[in-house]
Amino acid sequence: FFGTFAAAPQALKIIQTRQARDVSLVTYLFAMTGGTLWGVYGWLEGAPSIVFWNGVSLLMCASIIWLKLRHSQPES
């Protein structure tokens, strides 16, 4: 549970400040890769809870990446 929602505070901070320049894109790409691999493992092992929680984790990481790309551009 805690690992899945570890990205939530970062997402909230980006939403509040509308600034993500200092957030590492590579970190969240690595986290998405790890979540994807764990999800595949869960699927191959027939473990729906592993698939579910890693799917949620992927959504969290994807939202951080989207926020990073959206809020890293200088405002015009």
C-alpha positions as CSV (number, residue, x, y, z in Angstrom):
1,F,0.0,0.0,0.0
2,F,2.7,2.5,1.0
3,G,4.9,1.7,-2.0
4,T,1.9,2.1,-4.3
5,F,1.0,5.5,-3.0
6,A,4.5,6.8,-2.5
7,A,4.2,9.1,-5.4
8,A,1.0,10.7,-4.1
9,P,2.7,13.5,-2.0
10,Q,4.8,14.5,-5.0
11,A,1.7,14.6,-7.3
12,L,-0.1,16.8,-4.7
13,K,2.9,19.1,-4.4
14,I,3.1,19.6,-8.2
15,I,-0.6,20.3,-8.4
16,Q,-0.4,22.8,-5.5
17,T,2.7,24.7,-6.8
18,R,2.3,24.1,-10.5
19,Q,6.0,23.5,-10.7
20,A,7.8,20.3,-11.5
21,R,11.2,21.5,-12.7
22,D,13.1,19.7,-9.9
23,V,11.2,16.4,-10.2
24,S,13.4,13.6,-11.8
25,L,11.7,12.2,-14.9
26,V,14.2,9.3,-14.9
27,T,13.2,8.3,-11.4
28,Y,9.5,7.9,-12.4
29,L,10.3,6.2,-15.6
30,F,12.4,3.6,-13.7
31,A,9.5,3.3,-11.2
32,M,7.1,2.7,-14.1
33,T,9.4,0.0,-15.5
34,G,9.6,-1.7,-12.2
35,G,5.8,-1.6,-11.7
36,T,5.3,-3.0,-15.2
37,L,7.7,-5.9,-14.6
38,W,6.1,-6.7,-11.2
39,G,2.6,-6.5,-12.9
40,V,3.7,-8.9,-15.6
41,Y,5.2,-11.2,-12.9
42,G,1.9,-11.1,-11.1
43,W,-0.1,-11.9,-14.2
44,L,2.2,-14.8,-15.1
45,E,1.9,-16.1,-11.5
46,G,-1.9,-15.6,-11.5
47,A,-1.7,-13.2,-8.6
48,P,-4.4,-10.6,-9.1
49,S,-3.4,-8.5,-6.1
50,I,0.1,-8.0,-7.5
51,V,-1.3,-7.0,-10.8
52,F,-3.9,-4.6,-9.3
53,W,-1.5,-2.8,-6.9
54,N,1.2,-2.4,-9.6
55,G,-1.5,-1.1,-12.0
56,V,-2.4,1.5,-9.4
57,S,1.3,2.3,-9.0
58,L,1.7,2.7,-12.8
59,L,-1.2,5.2,-12.8
60,M,0.5,7.2,-10.0
61,C,3.8,7.2,-11.8
62,A,2.1,8.1,-15.1
63,S,0.3,11.0,-13.5
64,I,3.6,12.3,-12.1
65,I,5.2,12.0,-15.5
66,W,2.3,13.9,-17.1
67,L,2.5,16.6,-14.4
68,K,6.2,16.8,-14.9
69,L,5.9,17.3,-18.6
70,R,3.0,19.8,-18.2
71,H,4.5,21.9,-15.4
72,S,8.2,21.9,-16.4
73,Q,7.8,24.3,-19.3
74,P,8.4,28.0,-18.6
75,E,5.2,30.0,-18.5
76,S,4.7,32.3,-21.5
